[in-house]
Amino acid sequence: MAKSYWLINLKRSEVKRFMKNEKSIDGVFEYMFIDTGKIAGGLANKPPLMTNSVCVEIDLAREIYERLLSQGWEKTEEVWA
């Protein structure tokens, strides 16, 4: 499985997973999945409920990731297996 990068919002109510599409062709067609999940009852109780998944070009995914960090989102550990 491709390496994933995780962000959590300041309210700890939502997470995002950024993961490279394994079917991407390096240097030609590179895409990343951005999955969004809602946290109910805290991460220790159960994994987030996935609410959205999109596939975007890798440069746009990097831009979104950086923008979220600048808005206060924080890096976190994997929360979906």
PyMOL Python script that loads the backbone (N, CA, C, O; Angstrom):
from pymol import cmd

cmd.read_pdbstr("""\
ATOM      1  N   MET A   1       0.838  -1.176   0.000  1.00  0.00           N
ATOM      2  CA  MET A   1       0.000   0.000   0.000  1.00  0.00           C
ATOM      3  C   MET A   1       0.888   1.246   0.000  1.00  0.00           C
ATOM      4  O   MET A   1       1.957   1.262   0.609  1.00  0.00           O
ATOM      5  N   ALA A   2       0.430   2.272  -0.684  1.00  0.00           N
ATOM      6  CA  ALA A   2       1.184   3.522  -0.776  1.00  0.00           C
ATOM      7  C   ALA A   2       1.248   4.203   0.589  1.00  0.00           C
ATOM      8  O   ALA A   2       0.361   4.042   1.428  1.00  0.00           O
ATOM      9  N   LYS A   3       2.314   4.962   0.786  1.00  0.00           N
ATOM     10  CA  LYS A   3       2.459   5.732   2.024  1.00  0.00           C
ATOM     11  C   LYS A   3       1.367   6.782   2.082  1.00  0.00           C
ATOM     12  O   LYS A   3       0.991   7.354   1.058  1.00  0.00           O
ATOM     13  N   SER A   4       0.856   7.037   3.285  1.00  0.00           N
ATOM     14  CA  SER A   4      -0.196   8.037   3.436  1.00  0.00           C
ATOM     15  C   SER A   4       0.243   9.115   4.425  1.00  0.00           C
ATOM     16  O   SER A   4       1.086   8.888   5.293  1.00  0.00           O
ATOM     17  N   TYR A   5      -0.348  10.279   4.266  1.00  0.00           N
ATOM     18  CA  TYR A   5      -0.062  11.435   5.102  1.00  0.00           C
ATOM     19  C   TYR A   5      -1.383  11.906   5.690  1.00  0.00           C
ATOM     20  O   TYR A   5      -2.378  12.028   4.975  1.00  0.00           O
ATOM     21  N   TRP A   6      -1.393  12.170   6.994  1.00  0.00           N
ATOM     22  CA  TRP A   6      -2.626  12.442   7.721  1.00  0.00           C
ATOM     23  C   TRP A   6      -2.625  13.816   8.352  1.00  0.00           C
ATOM     24  O   TRP A   6      -1.611  14.284   8.869  1.00  0.00           O
ATOM     25  N   LEU A   7      -3.791  14.458   8.300  1.00  0.00           N
ATOM     26  CA  LEU A   7      -3.991  15.735   8.980  1.00  0.00           C
ATOM     27  C   LEU A   7      -5.272  15.656   9.813  1.00  0.00           C
ATOM     28  O   LEU A   7      -6.216  14.951   9.455  1.00  0.00           O
ATOM     29  N   ILE A   8      -5.288  16.389  10.928  1.00  0.00           N
ATOM     30  CA  ILE A   8      -6.473  16.485  11.779  1.00  0.00           C
ATOM     31  C   ILE A   8      -6.743  17.960  12.053  1.00  0.00           C
ATOM     32  O   ILE A   8      -5.810  18.744  12.230  1.00  0.00           O
ATOM     33  N   ASN A   9      -8.026  18.340  12.088  1.00  0.00           N
ATOM     34  CA  ASN A   9      -8.338  19.756  12.319  1.00  0.00           C
ATOM     35  C   ASN A   9      -8.215  20.104  13.798  1.00  0.00           C
ATOM     36  O   ASN A   9      -8.114  19.218  14.646  1.00  0.00           O
ATOM     37  N   LEU A  10      -8.224  21.398  14.099  1.00  0.00           N
ATOM     38  CA  LEU A  10      -8.036  21.859  15.478  1.00  0.00           C
ATOM     39  C   LEU A  10      -9.133  21.382  16.425  1.00  0.00           C
ATOM     40  O   LEU A  10      -8.873  21.143  17.604  1.00  0.00           O
ATOM     41  N   LYS A  11     -10.350  21.241  15.920  1.00  0.00           N
ATOM     42  CA  LYS A  11     -11.462  20.783  16.761  1.00  0.00           C
ATOM     43  C   LYS A  11     -11.418  19.277  17.009  1.00  0.00           C
ATOM     44  O   LYS A  11     -12.185  18.745  17.812  1.00  0.00           O
ATOM     45  N   ARG A  12     -10.499  18.592  16.299  1.00  0.00           N
ATOM     46  CA  ARG A  12     -10.358  17.137  16.383  1.00  0.00           C
ATOM     47  C   ARG A  12     -11.665  16.445  16.002  1.00  0.00           C
ATOM     48  O   ARG A  12     -12.055  15.439  16.595  1.00  0.00           O
ATOM     49  N   SER A  13     -12.331  17.015  14.991  1.00  0.00           N
ATOM     50  CA  SER A  13     -13.600  16.469  14.534  1.00  0.00           C
ATOM     51  C   SER A  13     -13.517  15.916  13.115  1.00  0.00           C
ATOM     52  O   SER A  13     -14.463  15.295  12.630  1.00  0.00           O
ATOM     53  N   GLU A  14     -12.381  16.143  12.450  1.00  0.00           N
ATOM     54  CA  GLU A  14     -12.249  15.724  11.058  1.00  0.00           C
ATOM     55  C   GLU A  14     -10.794  15.383  10.757  1.00  0.00           C
ATOM     56  O   GLU A  14      -9.872  16.034  11.249  1.00  0.00           O
ATOM     57  N   VAL A  15     -10.608  14.350   9.939  1.00  0.00           N
ATOM     58  CA  VAL A  15      -9.270  13.978   9.480  1.00  0.00           C
ATOM     59  C   VAL A  15      -9.255  13.922   7.969  1.00  0.00           C
ATOM     60  O   VAL A  15     -10.289  13.748   7.324  1.00  0.00           O
ATOM     61  N   LYS A  16      -8.052  14.073   7.410  1.00  0.00           N
ATOM     62  CA  LYS A  16      -7.848  13.909   5.975  1.00  0.00           C
ATOM     63  C   LYS A  16      -6.641  13.009   5.761  1.00  0.00           C
ATOM     64  O   LYS A  16      -5.619  13.134   6.435  1.00  0.00           O
ATOM     65  N   ARG A  17      -6.788  12.099   4.806  1.00  0.00           N
ATOM     66  CA  ARG A  17      -5.688  11.206   4.423  1.00  0.00           C
ATOM     67  C   ARG A  17      -5.304  11.530   2.986  1.00  0.00           C
ATOM     68  O   ARG A  17      -6.155  11.577   2.098  1.00  0.00           O
ATOM     69  N   PHE A  18      -4.022  11.749   2.773  1.00  0.00           N
ATOM     70  CA  PHE A  18      -3.474  11.985   1.446  1.00  0.00           C
ATOM     71  C   PHE A  18      -2.661  10.752   1.076  1.00  0.00           C
ATOM     72  O   PHE A  18      -1.721  10.391   1.785  1.00  0.00           O
ATOM     73  N   MET A  19      -3.021  10.099  -0.041  1.00  0.00           N
ATOM     74  CA  MET A  19      -2.352   8.864  -0.420  1.00  0.00           C
ATOM     75  C   MET A  19      -2.204   8.825  -1.937  1.00  0.00           C
ATOM     76  O   MET A  19      -3.167   9.051  -2.671  1.00  0.00           O
ATOM     77  N   LYS A  20      -0.991   8.537  -2.399  1.00  0.00           N
ATOM     78  CA  LYS A  20      -0.732   8.485  -3.837  1.00  0.00           C
ATOM     79  C   LYS A  20      -1.512   7.342  -4.473  1.00  0.00           C
ATOM     80  O   LYS A  20      -1.567   6.234  -3.939  1.00  0.00           O
ATOM     81  N   ASN A  21      -2.105   7.630  -5.608  1.00  0.00           N
ATOM     82  CA  ASN A  21      -2.798   6.617  -6.389  1.00  0.00           C
ATOM     83  C   ASN A  21      -1.746   5.661  -6.930  1.00  0.00           C
ATOM     84  O   ASN A  21      -0.883   6.072  -7.706  1.00  0.00           O
ATOM     85  N   GLU A  22      -1.802   4.400  -6.539  1.00  0.00           N
ATOM     86  CA  GLU A  22      -0.788   3.423  -6.939  1.00  0.00           C
ATOM     87  C   GLU A  22      -0.790   3.165  -8.432  1.00  0.00           C
ATOM     88  O   GLU A  22       0.177   2.622  -8.967  1.00  0.00           O
ATOM     89  N   LYS A  23      -1.863   3.544  -9.117  1.00  0.00           N
ATOM     90  CA  LYS A  23      -1.935   3.343 -10.563  1.00  0.00           C
ATOM     91  C   LYS A  23      -1.380   4.538 -11.332  1.00  0.00           C
ATOM     92  O   LYS A  23      -1.408   4.557 -12.562  1.00  0.00           O
ATOM     93  N   SER A  24      -0.873   5.537 -10.603  1.00  0.00           N
ATOM     94  CA  SER A  24      -0.251   6.699 -11.248  1.00  0.00           C
ATOM     95  C   SER A  24       1.015   6.265 -11.969  1.00  0.00           C
ATOM     96  O   SER A  24       1.696   5.333 -11.542  1.00  0.00           O
ATOM     97  N   ILE A  25       1.321   6.940 -13.056  1.00  0.00           N
ATOM     98  CA  ILE A  25       2.565   6.688 -13.781  1.00  0.00           C
ATOM     99  C   ILE A  25       3.523   7.807 -13.407  1.00  0.00           C
ATOM    100  O   ILE A  25       3.310   8.963 -13.772  1.00  0.00           O
ATOM    101  N   ASP A  26       4.583   7.462 -12.674  1.00  0.00           N
ATOM    102  CA  ASP A  26       5.533   8.463 -12.178  1.00  0.00           C
ATOM    103  C   ASP A  26       6.008   9.377 -13.290  1.00  0.00           C
ATOM    104  O   ASP A  26       6.434   8.922 -14.351  1.00  0.00           O
ATOM    105  N   GLY A  27       5.928  10.669 -13.032  1.00  0.00           N
ATOM    106  CA  GLY A  27       6.404  11.658 -13.966  1.00  0.00           C
ATOM    107  C   GLY A  27       5.445  11.977 -15.099  1.00  0.00           C
ATOM    108  O   GLY A  27       5.670  12.930 -15.845  1.00  0.00           O
ATOM    109  N   VAL A  28       4.374  11.196 -15.243  1.00  0.00           N
ATOM    110  CA  VAL A  28       3.430  11.432 -16.328  1.00  0.00           C
ATOM    111  C   VAL A  28       2.063  11.797 -15.759  1.00  0.00           C
ATOM    112  O   VAL A  28       1.622  12.942 -15.856  1.00  0.00           O
ATOM    113  N   PHE A  29       1.409  10.820 -15.173  1.00  0.00           N
ATOM    114  CA  PHE A  29       0.101  11.028 -14.566  1.00  0.00           C
ATOM    115  C   PHE A  29       0.209  10.683 -13.096  1.00  0.00           C
ATOM    116  O   PHE A  29       0.108   9.516 -12.718  1.00  0.00           O
ATOM    117  N   GLU A  30       0.415  11.693 -12.264  1.00  0.00           N
ATOM    118  CA  GLU A  30       0.536  11.447 -10.835  1.00  0.00           C
ATOM    119  C   GLU A  30      -0.663  12.058 -10.122  1.00  0.00           C
ATOM    120  O   GLU A  30      -0.920  13.257 -10.220  1.00  0.00           O
ATOM    121  N   TYR A  31      -1.391  11.209  -9.404  1.00  0.00           N
ATOM    122  CA  TYR A  31      -2.587  11.630  -8.697  1.00  0.00           C
ATOM    123  C   TYR A  31      -2.534  11.180  -7.254  1.00  0.00           C
ATOM    124  O   TYR A  31      -1.859  10.207  -6.916  1.00  0.00           O
ATOM    125  N   MET A  32      -3.253  11.895  -6.406  1.00  0.00           N
ATOM    126  CA  MET A  32      -3.373  11.518  -5.002  1.00  0.00           C
ATOM    127  C   MET A  32      -4.846  11.460  -4.632  1.00  0.00           C
ATOM    128  O   MET A  32      -5.658  12.251  -5.112  1.00  0.00           O
ATOM    129  N   PHE A  33      -5.170  10.509  -3.772  1.00  0.00           N
ATOM    130  CA  PHE A  33      -6.495  10.458  -3.176  1.00  0.00           C
ATOM    131  C   PHE A  33      -6.470  11.327  -1.930  1.00  0.00           C
ATOM    132  O   PHE A  33      -5.508  11.294  -1.162  1.00  0.00           O
ATOM    133  N   ILE A  34      -7.524  12.099  -1.729  1.00  0.00           N
ATOM    134  CA  ILE A  34      -7.707  12.840  -0.491  1.00  0.00           C
ATOM    135  C   ILE A  34      -9.017  12.333   0.104  1.00  0.00           C
ATOM    136  O   ILE A  34     -10.099  12.608  -0.414  1.00  0.00           O
ATOM    137  N   ASP A  35      -8.899  11.590   1.199  1.00  0.00           N
ATOM    138  CA  ASP A  35     -10.059  11.032   1.887  1.00  0.00           C
ATOM    139  C   ASP A  35     -10.354  11.878   3.116  1.00  0.00           C
ATOM    140  O   ASP A  35      -9.437  12.296   3.823  1.00  0.00           O
ATOM    141  N   THR A  36     -11.625  12.128   3.370  1.00  0.00           N
ATOM    142  CA  THR A  36     -12.049  12.918   4.518  1.00  0.00           C
ATOM    143  C   THR A  36     -12.914  12.056   5.409  1.00  0.00           C
ATOM    144  O   THR A  36     -13.750  11.290   4.930  1.00  0.00           O
ATOM    145  N   GLY A  37     -12.705  12.185   6.728  1.00  0.00           N
ATOM    146  CA  GLY A  37     -13.507  11.425   7.679  1.00  0.00           C
ATOM    147  C   GLY A  37     -13.924  12.278   8.860  1.00  0.00           C
ATOM    148  O   GLY A  37     -13.183  13.155   9.304  1.00  0.00           O
ATOM    149  N   LYS A  38     -15.118  12.010   9.362  1.00  0.00           N
ATOM    150  CA  LYS A  38     -15.643  12.690  10.552  1.00  0.00           C
ATOM    151  C   LYS A  38     -15.357  11.829  11.779  1.00  0.00           C
ATOM    152  O   LYS A  38     -15.532  10.610  11.755  1.00  0.00           O
ATOM    153  N   ILE A  39     -14.916  12.482  12.845  1.00  0.00           N
ATOM    154  CA  ILE A  39     -14.610  11.790  14.089  1.00  0.00           C
ATOM    155  C   ILE A  39     -15.798  11.946  15.030  1.00  0.00           C
ATOM    156  O   ILE A  39     -16.258  13.059  15.286  1.00  0.00           O
ATOM    157  N   ALA A  40     -16.285  10.832  15.537  1.00  0.00           N
ATOM    158  CA  ALA A  40     -17.399  10.860  16.498  1.00  0.00           C
ATOM    159  C   ALA A  40     -16.969  10.097  17.740  1.00  0.00           C
ATOM    160  O   ALA A  40     -16.681   8.903  17.661  1.00  0.00           O
ATOM    161  N   GLY A  41     -16.922  10.762  18.873  1.00  0.00           N
ATOM    162  CA  GLY A  41     -16.587  10.084  20.122  1.00  0.00           C
ATOM    163  C   GLY A  41     -15.103   9.926  20.383  1.00  0.00           C
ATOM    164  O   GLY A  41     -14.724   9.202  21.304  1.00  0.00           O
ATOM    165  N   GLY A  42     -14.259  10.570  19.615  1.00  0.00           N
ATOM    166  CA  GLY A  42     -12.814  10.474  19.837  1.00  0.00           C
ATOM    167  C   GLY A  42     -12.193   9.333  19.061  1.00  0.00           C
ATOM    168  O   GLY A  42     -12.833   8.308  18.829  1.00  0.00           O
ATOM    169  N   LEU A  43     -10.942   9.512  18.659  1.00  0.00           N
ATOM    170  CA  LEU A  43     -10.249   8.510  17.848  1.00  0.00           C
ATOM    171  C   LEU A  43     -10.010   7.208  18.589  1.00  0.00           C
ATOM    172  O   LEU A  43      -9.902   6.155  17.961  1.00  0.00           O
ATOM    173  N   ALA A  44      -9.927   7.255  19.916  1.00  0.00           N
ATOM    174  CA  ALA A  44      -9.642   6.046  20.682  1.00  0.00           C
ATOM    175  C   ALA A  44     -10.826   5.077  20.644  1.00  0.00           C
ATOM    176  O   ALA A  44     -10.637   3.866  20.760  1.00  0.00           O
ATOM    177  N   ASN A  45     -12.034   5.597  20.485  1.00  0.00           N
ATOM    178  CA  ASN A  45     -13.225   4.750  20.520  1.00  0.00           C
ATOM    179  C   ASN A  45     -13.446   3.962  19.237  1.00  0.00           C
ATOM    180  O   ASN A  45     -13.669   2.753  19.285  1.00  0.00           O
ATOM    181  N   LYS A  46     -13.388   4.625  18.107  1.00  0.00           N
ATOM    182  CA  LYS A  46     -13.574   3.952  16.818  1.00  0.00           C
ATOM    183  C   LYS A  46     -13.016   4.829  15.715  1.00  0.00           C
ATOM    184  O   LYS A  46     -12.877   6.039  15.896  1.00  0.00           O
ATOM    185  N   PRO A  47     -12.691   4.232  14.565  1.00  0.00           N
ATOM    186  CA  PRO A  47     -12.128   5.017  13.467  1.00  0.00           C
ATOM    187  C   PRO A  47     -13.159   6.007  12.922  1.00  0.00           C
ATOM    188  O   PRO A  47     -14.362   5.813  13.093  1.00  0.00           O
ATOM    189  N   PRO A  48     -12.682   7.070  12.263  1.00  0.00           N
ATOM    190  CA  PRO A  48     -13.590   8.056  11.684  1.00  0.00           C
ATOM    191  C   PRO A  48     -14.471   7.445  10.588  1.00  0.00           C
ATOM    192  O   PRO A  48     -14.113   6.440   9.975  1.00  0.00           O
ATOM    193  N   LEU A  49     -15.595   8.056  10.362  1.00  0.00           N
ATOM    194  CA  LEU A  49     -16.493   7.664   9.287  1.00  0.00           C
ATOM    195  C   LEU A  49     -16.085   8.416   8.033  1.00  0.00           C
ATOM    196  O   LEU A  49     -16.110   9.646   8.013  1.00  0.00           O
ATOM    197  N   MET A  50     -15.708   7.687   6.980  1.00  0.00           N
ATOM    198  CA  MET A  50     -15.291   8.333   5.749  1.00  0.00           C
ATOM    199  C   MET A  50     -16.498   9.010   5.117  1.00  0.00           C
ATOM    200  O   MET A  50     -17.542   8.388   4.921  1.00  0.00           O
ATOM    201  N   THR A  51     -16.343  10.298   4.800  1.00  0.00           N
ATOM    202  CA  THR A  51     -17.450  11.064   4.234  1.00  0.00           C
ATOM    203  C   THR A  51     -17.208  11.485   2.796  1.00  0.00           C
ATOM    204  O   THR A  51     -18.154  11.813   2.079  1.00  0.00           O
ATOM    205  N   ASN A  52     -15.944  11.481   2.360  1.00  0.00           N
ATOM    206  CA  ASN A  52     -15.644  11.980   1.023  1.00  0.00           C
ATOM    207  C   ASN A  52     -14.290  11.455   0.571  1.00  0.00           C
ATOM    208  O   ASN A  52     -13.378  11.274   1.377  1.00  0.00           O
ATOM    209  N   SER A  53     -14.173  11.213  -0.723  1.00  0.00           N
ATOM    210  CA  SER A  53     -12.895  10.819  -1.306  1.00  0.00           C
ATOM    211  C   SER A  53     -12.809  11.436  -2.694  1.00  0.00           C
ATOM    212  O   SER A  53     -13.729  11.308  -3.501  1.00  0.00           O
ATOM    213  N   VAL A  54     -11.687  12.112  -2.962  1.00  0.00           N
ATOM    214  CA  VAL A  54     -11.474  12.699  -4.283  1.00  0.00           C
ATOM    215  C   VAL A  54     -10.082  12.314  -4.767  1.00  0.00           C
ATOM    216  O   VAL A  54      -9.200  12.002  -3.968  1.00  0.00           O
ATOM    217  N   CYS A  55      -9.898  12.340  -6.065  1.00  0.00           N
ATOM    218  CA  CYS A  55      -8.593  12.067  -6.665  1.00  0.00           C
ATOM    219  C   CYS A  55      -8.199  13.321  -7.442  1.00  0.00           C
ATOM    220  O   CYS A  55      -8.918  13.762  -8.338  1.00  0.00           O
ATOM    221  N   VAL A  56      -7.041  13.889  -7.083  1.00  0.00           N
ATOM    222  CA  VAL A  56      -6.580  15.132  -7.718  1.00  0.00           C
ATOM    223  C   VAL A  56      -5.135  14.971  -8.157  1.00  0.00           C
ATOM    224  O   VAL A  56      -4.427  14.075  -7.698  1.00  0.00           O
ATOM    225  N   GLU A  57      -4.708  15.857  -9.055  1.00  0.00           N
ATOM    226  CA  GLU A  57      -3.309  15.842  -9.479  1.00  0.00           C
ATOM    227  C   GLU A  57      -2.420  16.099  -8.276  1.00  0.00           C
ATOM    228  O   GLU A  57      -2.799  16.821  -7.354  1.00  0.00           O
ATOM    229  N   ILE A  58      -1.253  15.511  -8.291  1.00  0.00           N
ATOM    230  CA  ILE A  58      -0.363  15.538  -7.131  1.00  0.00           C
ATOM    231  C   ILE A  58       0.025  16.968  -6.728  1.00  0.00           C
ATOM    232  O   ILE A  58       0.167  17.251  -5.539  1.00  0.00           O
ATOM    233  N   ASP A  59       0.196  17.856  -7.686  1.00  0.00           N
ATOM    234  CA  ASP A  59       0.547  19.243  -7.348  1.00  0.00           C
ATOM    235  C   ASP A  59      -0.587  19.936  -6.604  1.00  0.00           C
ATOM    236  O   ASP A  59      -0.341  20.690  -5.663  1.00  0.00           O
ATOM    237  N   LEU A  60      -1.826  19.687  -7.016  1.00  0.00           N
ATOM    238  CA  LEU A  60      -2.969  20.266  -6.320  1.00  0.00           C
ATOM    239  C   LEU A  60      -3.092  19.671  -4.917  1.00  0.00           C
ATOM    240  O   LEU A  60      -3.420  20.389  -3.973  1.00  0.00           O
ATOM    241  N   ALA A  61      -2.834  18.378  -4.770  1.00  0.00           N
ATOM    242  CA  ALA A  61      -2.884  17.738  -3.453  1.00  0.00           C
ATOM    243  C   ALA A  61      -1.861  18.371  -2.516  1.00  0.00           C
ATOM    244  O   ALA A  61      -2.165  18.615  -1.349  1.00  0.00           O
ATOM    245  N   ARG A  62      -0.671  18.637  -3.003  1.00  0.00           N
ATOM    246  CA  ARG A  62       0.361  19.289  -2.185  1.00  0.00           C
ATOM    247  C   ARG A  62      -0.088  20.684  -1.765  1.00  0.00           C
ATOM    248  O   ARG A  62       0.125  21.097  -0.626  1.00  0.00           O
ATOM    249  N   GLU A  63      -0.711  21.405  -2.696  1.00  0.00           N
ATOM    250  CA  GLU A  63      -1.199  22.749  -2.399  1.00  0.00           C
ATOM    251  C   GLU A  63      -2.285  22.704  -1.316  1.00  0.00           C
ATOM    252  O   GLU A  63      -2.276  23.516  -0.391  1.00  0.00           O
ATOM    253  N   ILE A  64      -3.206  21.766  -1.433  1.00  0.00           N
ATOM    254  CA  ILE A  64      -4.272  21.611  -0.438  1.00  0.00           C
ATOM    255  C   ILE A  64      -3.678  21.255   0.922  1.00  0.00           C
ATOM    256  O   ILE A  64      -4.079  21.815   1.943  1.00  0.00           O
ATOM    257  N   TYR A  65      -2.726  20.328   0.938  1.00  0.00           N
ATOM    258  CA  TYR A  65      -2.071  19.902   2.178  1.00  0.00           C
ATOM    259  C   TYR A  65      -1.420  21.099   2.879  1.00  0.00           C
ATOM    260  O   TYR A  65      -1.611  21.302   4.078  1.00  0.00           O
ATOM    261  N   GLU A  66      -0.659  21.879   2.131  1.00  0.00           N
ATOM    262  CA  GLU A  66       0.021  23.050   2.695  1.00  0.00           C
ATOM    263  C   GLU A  66      -0.982  24.100   3.175  1.00  0.00           C
ATOM    264  O   GLU A  66      -0.778  24.727   4.215  1.00  0.00           O
ATOM    265  N   ARG A  67      -2.058  24.290   2.422  1.00  0.00           N
ATOM    266  CA  ARG A  67      -3.081  25.262   2.814  1.00  0.00           C
ATOM    267  C   ARG A  67      -3.743  24.846   4.122  1.00  0.00           C
ATOM    268  O   ARG A  67      -3.979  25.682   4.994  1.00  0.00           O
ATOM    269  N   LEU A  68      -4.043  23.565   4.260  1.00  0.00           N
ATOM    270  CA  LEU A  68      -4.654  23.080   5.500  1.00  0.00           C
ATOM    271  C   LEU A  68      -3.706  23.274   6.686  1.00  0.00           C
ATOM    272  O   LEU A  68      -4.142  23.675   7.766  1.00  0.00           O
ATOM    273  N   LEU A  69      -2.425  22.995   6.496  1.00  0.00           N
ATOM    274  CA  LEU A  69      -1.447  23.222   7.563  1.00  0.00           C
ATOM    275  C   LEU A  69      -1.422  24.694   7.968  1.00  0.00           C
ATOM    276  O   LEU A  69      -1.342  25.011   9.155  1.00  0.00           O
ATOM    277  N   SER A  70      -1.491  25.587   6.993  1.00  0.00           N
ATOM    278  CA  SER A  70      -1.459  27.017   7.297  1.00  0.00           C
ATOM    279  C   SER A  70      -2.740  27.479   8.005  1.00  0.00           C
ATOM    280  O   SER A  70      -2.747  28.524   8.655  1.00  0.00           O
ATOM    281  N   GLN A  71      -3.823  26.699   7.879  1.00  0.00           N
ATOM    282  CA  GLN A  71      -5.089  27.024   8.532  1.00  0.00           C
ATOM    283  C   GLN A  71      -5.205  26.385   9.919  1.00  0.00           C
ATOM    284  O   GLN A  71      -6.242  26.494  10.574  1.00  0.00           O
ATOM    285  N   GLY A  72      -4.140  25.721  10.358  1.00  0.00           N
ATOM    286  CA  GLY A  72      -4.140  25.166  11.699  1.00  0.00           C
ATOM    287  C   GLY A  72      -4.303  23.663  11.797  1.00  0.00           C
ATOM    288  O   GLY A  72      -4.234  23.113  12.896  1.00  0.00           O
ATOM    289  N   TRP A  73      -4.517  22.983  10.685  1.00  0.00           N
ATOM    290  CA  TRP A  73      -4.575  21.528  10.729  1.00  0.00           C
ATOM    291  C   TRP A  73      -3.201  21.014  11.166  1.00  0.00           C
ATOM    292  O   TRP A  73      -2.187  21.669  10.925  1.00  0.00           O
ATOM    293  N   GLU A  74      -3.166  19.844  11.807  1.00  0.00           N
ATOM    294  CA  GLU A  74      -1.916  19.281  12.302  1.00  0.00           C
ATOM    295  C   GLU A  74      -1.705  17.882  11.746  1.00  0.00           C
ATOM    296  O   GLU A  74      -2.658  17.165  11.438  1.00  0.00           O
ATOM    297  N   LYS A  75      -0.434  17.509  11.624  1.00  0.00           N
ATOM    298  CA  LYS A  75      -0.101  16.145  11.213  1.00  0.00           C
ATOM    299  C   LYS A  75      -0.498  15.198  12.334  1.00  0.00           C
ATOM    300  O   LYS A  75      -0.392  15.539  13.512  1.00  0.00           O
ATOM    301  N   THR A  76      -0.958  14.001  11.962  1.00  0.00           N
ATOM    302  CA  THR A  76      -1.354  13.004  12.942  1.00  0.00           C
ATOM    303  C   THR A  76      -1.002  11.615  12.427  1.00  0.00           C
ATOM    304  O   THR A  76      -0.604  11.448  11.274  1.00  0.00           O
ATOM    305  N   GLU A  77      -1.153  10.640  13.284  1.00  0.00           N
ATOM    306  CA  GLU A  77      -0.884   9.245  12.930  1.00  0.00           C
ATOM    307  C   GLU A  77      -2.035   8.670  12.104  1.00  0.00           C
ATOM    308  O   GLU A  77      -3.122   9.245  12.044  1.00  0.00           O
ATOM    309  N   GLU A  78      -1.777   7.536  11.477  1.00  0.00           N
ATOM    310  CA  GLU A  78      -2.796   6.834  10.695  1.00  0.00           C
ATOM    311  C   GLU A  78      -3.990   6.483  11.574  1.00  0.00           C
ATOM    312  O   GLU A  78      -3.822   5.998  12.693  1.00  0.00           O
ATOM    313  N   VAL A  79      -5.197   6.729  11.065  1.00  0.00           N
ATOM    314  CA  VAL A  79      -6.394   6.414  11.838  1.00  0.00           C
ATOM    315  C   VAL A  79      -7.314   5.427  11.135  1.00  0.00           C
ATOM    316  O   VAL A  79      -8.242   4.915  11.763  1.00  0.00           O
ATOM    317  N   TRP A  80      -7.090   5.137   9.846  1.00  0.00           N
ATOM    318  CA  TRP A  80      -7.773   4.062   9.137  1.00  0.00           C
ATOM    319  C   TRP A  80      -6.721   3.031   8.790  1.00  0.00           C
ATOM    320  O   TRP A  80      -5.606   3.382   8.405  1.00  0.00           O
ATOM    321  N   ALA A  81      -7.060   1.778   8.920  1.00  0.00           N
ATOM    322  CA  ALA A  81      -6.109   0.724   8.550  1.00  0.00           C
ATOM    323  C   ALA A  81      -6.161   0.506   7.051  1.00  0.00           C
ATOM    324  O   ALA A  81      -5.438  -0.340   6.524  1.00  0.00           O
TER     325      ALA A  81
END
""", "prot")
cmd.dss("prot")
cmd.show_as("cartoon", "prot")
cmd.util.cbc("prot")
cmd.orient("prot")
